[in-house]
Amino acid sequence: MRPAVSNSNPTGELTPAVASVPIDASCPQASASCRAELQRVMLPVTVVLAHQRAAVQQIVQLAPGSILRFDKSHRAPLELRVGGRPLAAGQCVEIGRRLGLVITRK
C-alpha cells in the first residue's frame, strides 16, 4: 500500500499526508499503553530561518564565504516545523553555548 502524499508544501516537494485522529479517553482504542506508545514516537523538528527560490546558476556558484540575502528581518520570528508541517513560531535564544527557540505563538 502506497502512502498518501500532499503537494501543498511551498518548496514543491511531496510530503506524507497525515490523518488527524483525536485520541481521548472515550475512544476504546486509546488505551493508556497505546497513548504511551504514541508519545514515544520520534518526529523531525526543524527551525526555519527563511525561504527563497534561487536559480541553479546561483546555487552552483555558492562557495565558502558566499552570502545569501533573504527578505526577512533578523528579528522576525522563526518557524518551528514538526514532521515537515508548521507548528509554531519563536525567537532564537542562546542557552549557554547552544541555540534554542522560545515559542512566541502557536
Secondary structure, DSSP 8 states (H G I E B T S, - for coil): ----EE---TT---EE--------TTSTT--HHHHHHHHT----EEEE-------HHHHHT--TT-----SS-TTS-EEEEETTEEEEEEEEEEETTEEEEEEEE-
